[in-house]
C-alpha cells in the first residue's frame, strides 16, 4: 500500500479509538505538559484526529481492546462486512455488537482467535498490534532486520515487529532496547506511533523512544502496620494493599493524593486486624474505590464493622478471595496464594499476592504465618525478586525454608516503634545470611520500588539494623524498668483471657482493649484505658489498682 493511502487509513483508525467528544488544541486534563507523549497527543488533537472523553480526559494509559482494533481496521480499510462467512468463535454470537466486524477480520485473515475464542475485551499486545498493522497495510518486507533485545527470530511476531520498526513508525524502549511484545498497547503509545507516521520530520527525527513503563510499588510508612500501593505508569489500575491503623488513614489518603491518585481499581484487605484495615476507612471515604478484595475472615471489633459498613455505604463492589485465582486486573499478573483459613488466628487468613510484571516478581505476604508459608511452598511457585516480609518481621513468619524458596533479591520490613520485638533478630539474620538486601519503613520512611520488565529498581539506602524491635530515641545508659507490683496486669501485653481477669472487663471489652492497642499502639498510662469504649471513669476506678503499663 502506498504511504499516502496508509496515512489516510491510520487517521481513520485512530479517530475511532476515542468515544464521541471532539478535541481542540486545549490540553486534556489528564495529559500534563511534561507527559512523555504530550507533544504527539497535542499534535493529533490539533489536527482533529483523536478525540477525548466527555469528562475532558484522554486516558493515555488505557489499553486498546481486540474488538476496538478490529473495528478500527475495518473502517480504515473500508472493508465490506456484509455477506461474510459466519464468525467461528465460541465466545461471541450474532447478538454481539461487533459480530460482523469480527467475522470480517477473521475472513480477511487480519485478526484470528485463540482456541476458538475471539476475546473481544482482551487488550491487544504490542506484538499483536504489529502483526495486525502489517497484515492490514501490507508493508514491504525490509531488506534487513531491526534487532530488539527481547525479540529474536523464534518470536511469533519477529517479522512483523522488524517490519514496522524498519519503516520508521515504531520504536522500542530506550533504557534497554526492548520492544516488549507481550505488553498491552496503550493510547499514548499508539499516539506516538501515529504521529510519527503523519509527520516523520517532526517526530521521527527526534528519535523519541518509549520511556520505561514500570510498576511502581510504594511501601507507605504507616508506623506499626502495612500499606502498599501498586501504581502502574503503563496500563492498568492502581491497587492498594492494606491501609495501616485507623489513625494512619489520613496518612495514606495524603500519600495517594500526592501521587495524583484519586481512584483505586482494587483495595486488598489482607485480613481484619486493625493495623491493616483501620486506615482503609478513610480511604473509602475520600478516594473512589471500585473493588475490595477481602479474606472472608470475620472479626468482632468496632473497626471491622465500620470497615464493612463504609464499604456498603459507598456501594463498593465486595469480593471474597479464592485461593489460586488471579486478580481481575491488567496492572500485572497477580495470583492469590493464600486466603481464608478456619484457624482462630486471623493472621492465618492473610491474603498473599504473587505479582509478576514482565520478568520481575514480588510477593506481598500480609501477616501470613510459617504454616501458611509451608503450604504455599507445596502448592505454588513462590519465587520472587521482592519480598514484603510477613507480619512486620515477627518470628511467626519468614521461615528458613520460605526464604530459600522465595530467594528474594530484596525484602521490605514495614513496621514502626513497637513493644512486640518487630523485627525479630533471627528473621533479620536469616534474610541477611541469604544475601537479601533489607529496607525498612521505620528507617527510610516511604519506600518506592520500581518493577521494570527486567529487574527491580530501588533508590533507598539499605537498612543496617539488627532487629529486636525499634525505639525512636534509645537511651545511652538505660535504667532497668521497675518490676511491676505483684498481681498487676499489664494492659499493654495481656492477652484476651488475662484481660478478663480485670474487674469490669468481659469478652467484649477485652477485644476492644486489644483493638485499641492494635490501632493506636501501647497505652502510655493506665488512665488512657478510659479511651476504650465501655470504660468510663467509674469502671476505671474499680480496675485502676489491678493494672499497670
C-alpha positions as CSV (number, residue, x, y, z in Angstrom):
1,X,0.0,0.0,0.0
2,X,1.3,3.5,-0.8
3,X,2.2,5.6,2.2
4,X,-0.4,8.3,1.4
5,X,-3.2,5.8,1.5
6,X,-1.6,4.2,4.5
7,X,-1.6,7.5,6.4
8,X,-5.2,8.2,5.5
9,X,-6.1,4.8,6.8
10,X,-4.4,5.3,10.1
11,X,-6.2,8.7,10.5
12,X,-9.5,6.8,10.2
13,X,-8.3,4.1,12.5
14,X,-7.3,6.3,15.4
15,X,-10.2,8.6,15.1
16,X,-12.3,5.6,16.2
17,X,-10.3,4.9,19.3
18,X,-12.0,7.6,21.4
19,X,-15.7,8.0,22.1
20,X,-17.7,10.9,20.9
21,X,-16.2,14.2,22.1
22,X,-14.1,16.4,19.7
23,X,-10.9,17.9,20.9
24,X,-9.0,21.1,20.0
25,X,-5.6,22.2,20.9
26,X,-6.6,22.6,24.5
27,X,-4.8,20.2,26.8
28,X,-6.6,17.1,28.0
29,X,-7.0,17.3,31.8
30,X,-5.0,14.1,32.3
31,X,-2.1,14.9,29.9
32,X,0.3,17.3,31.6
33,X,2.9,19.3,29.8
34,X,5.7,17.0,31.0
35,X,3.9,13.8,30.0
36,X,6.2,11.8,27.8
37,X,3.8,11.7,24.8
38,X,2.3,15.1,25.3
39,X,3.6,16.6,22.0
40,X,2.3,13.8,19.9
41,X,-1.1,13.8,21.6
42,X,-1.5,17.6,21.3
43,X,-0.5,17.4,17.6
44,X,-3.1,14.8,16.9
45,X,-5.7,16.7,18.8
46,X,-4.9,19.9,16.9
47,X,-5.2,18.0,13.6
48,X,-8.7,16.8,14.7
49,X,-7.6,13.2,14.5
50,X,-8.0,12.0,18.1
51,X,-11.0,12.6,20.3
52,X,-11.4,12.8,24.1
53,X,-13.9,11.6,26.6
54,X,-16.9,13.6,27.9
55,X,-15.0,14.5,31.1
56,X,-12.2,16.2,29.2
57,X,-9.7,13.3,29.6
58,X,-7.7,11.4,27.0
59,X,-6.9,8.4,29.3
60,X,-3.5,7.8,27.7
61,X,-2.7,4.7,29.7
62,X,-5.9,2.8,28.8
63,X,-5.4,-0.2,26.5
64,X,-6.7,-0.8,23.0
65,X,-9.1,-3.8,23.1
66,X,-9.2,-6.5,20.4
67,X,-12.8,-5.6,19.4
68,X,-11.8,-1.9,19.1
69,X,-8.8,-2.8,17.0
70,X,-11.0,-4.9,14.7
71,X,-13.5,-2.1,14.2
72,X,-10.7,0.4,13.5
73,X,-9.1,-1.8,10.9
74,X,-12.4,-2.5,9.2
75,X,-13.2,1.2,9.0
76,X,-9.6,2.2,7.9
77,X,-9.6,-0.3,5.1
78,X,-13.3,0.3,4.2
79,X,-14.0,-3.4,4.3
80,X,-17.4,-4.7,3.4
81,X,-18.9,-6.5,6.4
82,X,-21.8,-8.0,4.5
83,X,-22.0,-11.5,3.1
84,X,-19.1,-12.7,5.2
85,X,-18.9,-16.3,6.4
86,X,-20.2,-16.7,10.0
87,X,-17.6,-15.9,12.6
88,X,-16.2,-19.2,14.1
89,X,-15.8,-18.0,17.7
90,X,-17.2,-19.7,20.8
91,X,-17.4,-16.5,22.9
92,X,-19.5,-14.3,20.7
93,X,-22.6,-14.8,18.6
94,X,-24.6,-12.6,16.2
95,X,-26.0,-10.6,19.1
96,X,-22.6,-9.2,19.8
97,X,-22.4,-5.6,18.8
98,X,-19.3,-6.1,16.7
99,X,-20.1,-9.5,15.3
100,X,-19.9,-8.5,11.7
101,X,-16.6,-6.8,12.3
102,X,-15.2,-9.9,13.9
103,X,-16.4,-12.1,11.0
104,X,-14.8,-9.7,8.6
105,X,-11.3,-9.6,10.2
106,X,-11.4,-13.3,10.6
107,X,-12.3,-13.8,6.9
108,X,-9.6,-11.4,5.8
109,X,-7.0,-13.1,7.9
110,X,-6.2,-10.0,9.9
111,X,-7.3,-11.0,13.4
112,X,-8.0,-14.6,14.4
113,X,-8.9,-16.1,17.7
114,X,-7.2,-18.4,20.1
115,X,-8.6,-21.8,20.9
116,X,-11.8,-20.8,19.1
117,X,-12.3,-17.6,21.2
118,X,-12.2,-14.0,19.9
119,X,-11.7,-12.5,23.3
120,X,-13.2,-9.1,22.4
121,X,-12.4,-7.3,25.6
122,X,-8.8,-8.5,25.9
123,X,-6.1,-5.9,25.3
124,X,-4.1,-6.2,22.1
125,X,-0.5,-6.7,22.9
126,X,2.3,-4.7,21.1
127,X,3.3,-7.8,19.2
128,X,-0.2,-8.5,18.1
129,X,-0.6,-4.8,17.1
130,X,2.5,-5.1,14.9
131,X,1.0,-8.2,13.2
132,X,-2.4,-6.6,12.7
133,X,-0.9,-3.5,11.2
134,X,1.4,-5.5,9.0
135,X,-1.4,-7.7,7.7
136,X,-3.7,-4.8,7.2
137,X,-1.4,-2.4,5.3
138,X,0.9,-4.9,3.7
139,X,4.2,-3.2,4.3
140,X,7.1,-4.2,2.1
141,X,9.5,-6.5,3.9
142,X,12.7,-4.7,4.8
143,X,16.0,-5.9,3.4
144,X,17.5,-6.0,6.9
145,X,16.1,-6.6,10.3
146,X,15.7,-4.3,13.3
147,X,17.0,-6.1,16.4
148,X,15.4,-5.7,19.8
149,X,16.9,-7.3,22.9
150,X,13.8,-9.2,23.7
151,X,12.7,-10.2,20.2
152,X,14.5,-13.0,18.3
153,X,13.9,-15.0,15.2
154,X,11.9,-17.5,17.2
155,X,9.4,-14.9,18.3
156,X,5.9,-15.3,16.8
157,X,5.9,-11.6,15.7
158,X,9.5,-11.2,14.8
159,X,8.9,-10.4,11.1
160,X,6.0,-8.0,11.9
161,X,8.0,-6.1,14.6
162,X,11.1,-5.9,12.4
163,X,9.0,-4.5,9.5
164,X,7.2,-1.7,11.3
165,X,10.4,-0.8,13.1
166,X,12.4,-0.7,9.9
167,X,9.9,1.6,8.1
168,X,10.3,4.0,11.0
169,X,6.9,4.2,12.5
170,X,7.6,2.5,15.8
171,X,10.5,2.1,18.2
172,X,11.5,0.3,21.3
173,X,12.2,1.3,24.9
174,X,15.3,3.5,25.3
175,X,16.5,2.0,28.6
176,X,17.2,-1.5,27.3
177,X,16.4,-1.6,23.6
178,X,13.4,-3.8,24.1
179,X,10.1,-3.9,22.2
180,X,8.1,-5.8,24.9
181,X,5.8,-7.6,22.5
182,X,3.7,-9.1,25.3
183,X,2.8,-5.7,26.8
184,X,-0.6,-4.2,26.1
185,X,-0.7,-1.2,23.6
186,X,-1.8,2.0,25.3
187,X,-3.5,5.1,23.7
188,X,-0.3,7.1,24.4
189,X,1.9,4.6,22.7
190,X,-0.4,4.5,19.7
191,X,-0.4,8.3,19.6
192,X,3.3,8.4,19.3
193,X,3.2,5.7,16.6
194,X,0.6,7.6,14.6
195,X,2.3,11.0,15.0
196,X,5.5,9.5,13.6
197,X,3.6,8.3,10.5
198,X,1.9,11.6,9.9
199,X,4.8,13.9,10.5
200,X,8.0,11.9,10.3
201,X,10.2,15.0,10.1
202,X,8.8,16.4,13.4
203,X,8.7,13.3,15.4
204,X,10.9,10.5,13.9
205,X,14.0,12.7,13.8
206,X,13.6,13.4,17.5
207,X,14.2,9.7,18.0
208,X,11.8,9.7,20.9
209,X,11.7,6.1,22.3
210,X,9.1,4.9,24.7
211,X,10.1,5.5,28.3
212,X,10.4,2.7,30.7
213,X,6.9,1.6,31.7
214,X,7.3,0.2,35.2
215,X,5.0,-0.9,38.0
216,X,5.9,1.3,41.0
217,X,5.4,-0.3,44.4
218,X,5.1,2.1,47.2
219,X,5.6,0.9,50.8
220,X,3.8,3.7,52.7
221,X,5.2,4.5,56.1
222,X,2.2,3.9,58.4
223,X,4.2,3.1,61.6
224,X,3.4,-0.3,63.0
225,X,1.3,-1.6,60.2
226,X,1.1,-2.3,56.4
227,X,0.0,-0.2,53.5
228,X,1.3,-0.8,49.9
229,X,0.4,0.9,46.7
230,X,0.8,-0.7,43.3
231,X,0.9,2.1,40.7
232,X,1.4,1.3,37.1
233,X,2.7,4.0,34.8
234,X,1.7,2.0,31.8
235,X,-1.7,0.3,31.5
236,X,-3.8,-0.9,34.4
237,X,-5.4,0.5,37.6
238,X,-4.0,1.4,41.0
239,X,-4.1,-1.2,43.7
240,X,-3.8,-0.6,47.5
241,X,-2.9,-3.4,49.8
242,X,-4.0,-2.6,53.4
243,X,-4.2,0.8,55.0
244,X,-2.4,0.7,58.4
245,X,-4.1,1.6,61.7
246,X,-7.1,3.8,61.9
247,X,-5.0,6.7,63.0
248,X,-2.9,6.4,59.8
249,X,-5.9,6.7,57.4
250,X,-5.2,10.3,56.6
251,X,-1.5,9.5,56.0
252,X,-2.5,7.0,53.3
253,X,-5.0,9.4,51.7
254,X,-2.5,12.2,51.6
255,X,0.1,9.9,50.1
256,X,-2.3,8.8,47.4
257,X,-3.2,12.4,46.7
258,X,0.5,13.4,46.5
259,X,0.9,10.8,43.8
260,X,-2.1,12.3,41.9
261,X,-4.3,9.2,42.6
262,X,-8.0,9.8,43.0
263,X,-9.2,6.3,42.1
264,X,-8.2,2.8,43.1
265,X,-9.2,-0.2,40.9
266,X,-8.7,-2.6,43.9
267,X,-8.2,-2.3,47.6
268,X,-7.0,-5.5,49.1
269,X,-7.7,-6.0,52.9
270,X,-5.3,-8.9,53.7
271,X,-7.0,-9.8,57.0
272,X,-9.2,-8.0,59.5
273,X,-6.5,-6.9,62.1
274,X,-6.8,-3.2,62.9
275,X,-3.3,-2.4,61.8
276,X,-4.2,-3.5,58.3
277,X,-7.8,-2.4,57.8
278,X,-8.2,0.6,60.1
279,X,-6.8,3.2,57.7
280,X,-8.9,1.9,54.8
281,X,-12.0,3.5,56.3
282,X,-10.6,7.0,55.5
283,X,-9.5,5.7,52.1
284,X,-13.1,4.6,51.3
285,X,-14.4,7.9,52.4
286,X,-12.0,10.1,50.4
287,X,-10.9,8.1,47.4
288,X,-13.0,6.5,44.7
289,X,-12.6,2.7,45.1
290,X,-14.1,0.3,42.5
291,X,-13.5,-3.1,44.2
292,X,-12.5,-4.5,47.5
293,X,-10.9,-7.9,47.9
294,X,-11.4,-9.4,51.4
295,X,-10.1,-12.5,53.0
296,X,-13.5,-13.6,54.1
297,X,-12.3,-13.9,57.7
298,X,-14.7,-12.2,60.1
299,X,-13.9,-10.3,63.2
300,X,-15.9,-8.7,66.1
301,X,-14.1,-5.4,66.5
302,X,-15.7,-2.0,66.0
303,X,-13.1,-1.2,63.4
304,X,-14.0,-4.3,61.4
305,X,-17.7,-3.4,61.5
306,X,-17.0,0.2,60.5
307,X,-14.9,-1.1,57.6
308,X,-17.8,-3.3,56.3
309,X,-20.4,-0.5,56.9
310,X,-18.3,2.0,54.9
311,X,-17.9,-0.4,52.0
312,X,-21.7,-0.8,52.0
313,X,-22.4,2.9,52.3
314,X,-20.1,3.7,49.4
315,X,-21.6,0.9,47.3
316,X,-18.2,-0.6,46.6
317,X,-18.0,-4.0,44.9
318,X,-17.0,-6.5,47.5
319,X,-15.2,-9.7,46.6
320,X,-14.1,-12.6,48.8
321,X,-10.8,-14.1,47.9
322,X,-10.5,-17.5,46.2
323,X,-7.0,-19.1,46.7
324,X,-5.3,-19.9,43.4
325,X,-7.4,-17.3,41.4
326,X,-5.9,-14.3,39.6
327,X,-6.9,-10.8,40.4
328,X,-9.0,-9.3,37.6
329,X,-6.7,-6.5,36.5
330,X,-4.3,-5.7,33.7
331,X,-1.9,-3.9,36.1
332,X,0.2,-7.1,36.4
333,X,-0.3,-10.9,36.7
334,X,-1.4,-11.2,40.3
335,X,-2.1,-14.7,41.7
336,X,-3.7,-15.3,45.2
337,X,-1.6,-17.8,47.1
338,X,-3.4,-17.7,50.4
339,X,-6.8,-16.6,51.8
340,X,-9.4,-17.7,54.2
341,X,-8.4,-20.2,56.9
342,X,-10.6,-21.8,59.6
343,X,-7.9,-21.1,62.2
344,X,-8.8,-18.8,65.1
345,X,-5.5,-16.9,64.3
346,X,-6.5,-14.1,62.0
347,X,-3.0,-14.0,60.5
348,X,-3.5,-17.5,59.1
349,X,-6.2,-15.9,56.7
350,X,-3.9,-13.3,55.3
351,X,-4.3,-12.7,51.6
352,X,-0.9,-13.4,49.9
353,X,-0.4,-11.9,46.4
354,X,2.3,-13.1,44.0
355,X,2.8,-10.4,41.4
356,X,4.5,-10.9,38.0
357,X,5.5,-7.9,35.9
358,X,7.5,-8.8,32.8
359,X,10.4,-10.7,34.2
360,X,10.1,-9.2,37.7
361,X,8.2,-10.7,40.6
362,X,7.1,-9.5,44.0
363,X,5.4,-11.3,46.9
364,X,3.1,-9.5,49.4
365,X,2.5,-11.7,52.4
366,X,0.4,-9.7,54.9
367,X,0.8,-11.4,58.2
368,X,0.9,-15.0,56.9
369,X,2.4,-17.5,59.2
370,X,5.1,-20.1,58.8
371,X,2.3,-22.7,58.5
372,X,0.9,-20.7,55.6
373,X,4.3,-20.4,54.1
374,X,4.8,-24.2,54.2
375,X,1.5,-24.8,52.4
376,X,2.4,-22.2,49.7
377,X,5.8,-23.7,49.1
378,X,4.0,-27.1,48.4
379,X,1.3,-25.6,46.1
380,X,2.8,-22.7,44.2
381,X,5.9,-21.1,42.8
382,X,6.7,-18.5,45.5
383,X,10.0,-17.3,44.0
384,X,10.1,-13.5,43.9
385,X,12.6,-10.7,43.4
386,X,10.9,-8.5,46.1
387,X,9.5,-9.8,49.3
388,X,7.3,-7.9,51.7
389,X,8.4,-9.6,55.0
390,X,5.5,-11.2,56.8
391,X,4.0,-9.8,60.0
392,X,6.4,-6.8,60.3
393,X,9.3,-9.2,60.7
394,X,7.8,-11.2,63.5
395,X,9.2,-14.7,64.4
396,X,5.8,-16.2,63.4
397,X,6.7,-15.6,59.7
398,X,9.6,-15.9,57.3
399,X,10.9,-19.4,58.0
400,X,14.3,-20.5,56.6
401,X,12.5,-22.8,54.2
402,X,10.4,-19.9,52.9
403,X,13.4,-17.6,52.4
404,X,15.1,-20.4,50.4
405,X,12.0,-21.0,48.3
406,X,11.3,-17.3,47.6
407,X,15.0,-16.5,47.1
408,X,14.4,-12.7,47.1
409,X,16.9,-10.1,45.9
410,X,15.4,-7.5,48.3
411,X,13.0,-7.5,51.2
412,X,11.0,-4.7,52.8
413,X,10.2,-4.6,56.5
414,X,7.1,-2.5,57.3
415,X,6.9,-1.6,61.0
416,X,7.1,1.3,63.5
417,X,8.1,1.8,67.1
418,X,6.7,-1.2,68.9
419,X,6.9,-3.4,72.0
420,X,6.5,-6.6,70.1
421,X,10.1,-7.1,69.2
422,X,9.5,-6.5,65.5
423,X,11.5,-7.2,63.5
424,X,12.8,-10.4,65.1
425,X,16.6,-10.7,65.2
426,X,16.5,-14.2,63.9
427,X,14.4,-13.2,60.9
428,X,16.8,-10.4,60.1
429,X,19.8,-12.7,60.3
430,X,18.1,-15.3,58.2
431,X,17.5,-12.8,55.4
432,X,20.9,-11.3,55.6
433,X,22.6,-14.7,55.6
434,X,20.7,-15.4,52.3
435,X,22.3,-12.2,50.8
436,X,19.0,-10.4,50.7
437,X,19.0,-6.6,50.6
438,X,16.9,-5.2,53.5
439,X,15.0,-2.0,53.7
440,X,12.7,-0.7,56.4
441,X,9.9,1.9,56.6
442,X,11.0,2.7,60.2
443,X,14.4,3.6,58.9
444,X,13.6,5.1,55.4
445,X,10.0,6.2,55.7
446,X,8.1,5.7,52.5
447,X,9.9,3.3,50.2
448,X,9.4,3.0,46.4
449,X,10.5,0.0,44.4
450,X,10.0,0.1,40.6
451,X,9.4,-3.2,39.0
452,X,10.8,-2.9,35.5
453,X,10.4,-5.6,32.9
454,X,13.9,-6.8,33.7
455,X,14.7,-6.1,37.4
456,X,13.5,-4.3,40.5
457,X,14.9,-0.8,41.0
458,X,15.2,1.0,44.4
459,X,16.9,4.2,45.4
460,X,16.9,3.9,49.2
461,X,19.9,3.1,51.4
462,X,19.8,-0.5,52.8
463,X,18.8,-0.9,56.4
464,X,21.6,-1.8,58.7
465,X,19.7,-2.5,61.9
466,X,19.8,-5.8,63.8
467,X,16.2,-6.4,64.7
468,X,14.7,-7.0,68.2
469,X,12.3,-4.0,67.7
470,X,13.0,-0.4,67.3
471,X,12.8,2.6,69.7
472,X,12.8,6.2,68.4
473,X,15.3,7.6,70.9
474,X,17.2,4.8,72.7
475,X,18.8,5.9,76.0
476,X,22.6,5.6,76.0
477,X,22.5,4.2,79.6
478,X,19.0,2.9,80.2
479,X,17.9,2.1,83.7
480,X,16.1,-1.2,84.2
481,X,12.3,-0.9,84.3
482,X,10.9,-1.4,87.8
483,X,9.4,-4.7,88.4
484,X,5.6,-4.4,88.2
485,X,3.8,-4.9,91.5
486,X,2.8,-8.5,92.2
487,X,-0.6,-9.3,90.8
488,X,-0.9,-6.3,88.5
489,X,-2.0,-7.0,84.9
490,X,0.0,-5.2,82.2
491,X,-2.7,-3.8,79.8
492,X,0.0,-3.5,77.0
493,X,0.9,-7.2,77.0
494,X,-2.0,-9.1,78.5
495,X,-3.9,-11.4,76.1
496,X,-7.6,-11.9,75.7
497,X,-8.1,-14.3,78.6
498,X,-5.8,-12.4,81.0
499,X,-7.5,-9.1,80.4
500,X,-10.8,-10.6,81.5
501,X,-9.3,-11.1,85.0
502,X,-9.5,-7.3,85.4
503,X,-12.6,-6.1,87.3
504,X,-15.3,-5.0,84.9
505,X,-13.6,-6.5,81.8
506,X,-15.6,-9.1,79.9
507,X,-15.0,-10.7,76.5
508,X,-16.3,-7.6,74.6
509,X,-14.2,-5.0,76.5
510,X,-11.1,-7.3,76.3
511,X,-11.5,-7.3,72.5
512,X,-11.8,-3.6,72.5
513,X,-8.7,-3.1,74.6
514,X,-6.7,-5.3,72.2
515,X,-8.2,-3.5,69.2
516,X,-7.2,-0.1,70.7
517,X,-3.6,-1.3,71.2
518,X,-3.5,-2.5,67.5
519,X,-5.0,0.8,66.3
520,X,-3.1,3.3,68.4
521,X,-0.1,1.5,69.9
522,X,0.7,0.8,73.6
523,X,-1.0,2.7,76.4
524,X,1.2,5.4,77.8
525,X,-0.6,5.4,81.1
526,X,-3.3,3.4,82.8
527,X,-5.6,6.4,82.6
528,X,-5.5,6.1,78.8
529,X,-7.6,2.9,79.0
530,X,-10.6,5.2,79.5
531,X,-10.4,6.0,75.8
532,X,-11.6,2.4,75.2
533,X,-15.3,2.3,74.5
534,X,-17.1,0.9,77.6
535,X,-14.6,2.0,80.2
536,X,-15.8,5.2,81.8
537,X,-14.5,6.8,85.0
538,X,-16.5,4.6,87.3
539,X,-15.3,1.4,85.8
540,X,-11.7,2.7,85.7
541,X,-11.9,3.4,89.5
542,X,-12.8,-0.2,90.0
543,X,-9.9,-1.5,88.0
544,X,-7.1,1.0,88.4
545,X,-5.4,-0.8,91.3
546,X,-5.3,-4.0,89.3
547,X,-3.5,-2.7,86.2
548,X,-0.2,-1.3,85.0
549,X,1.6,-0.3,81.8
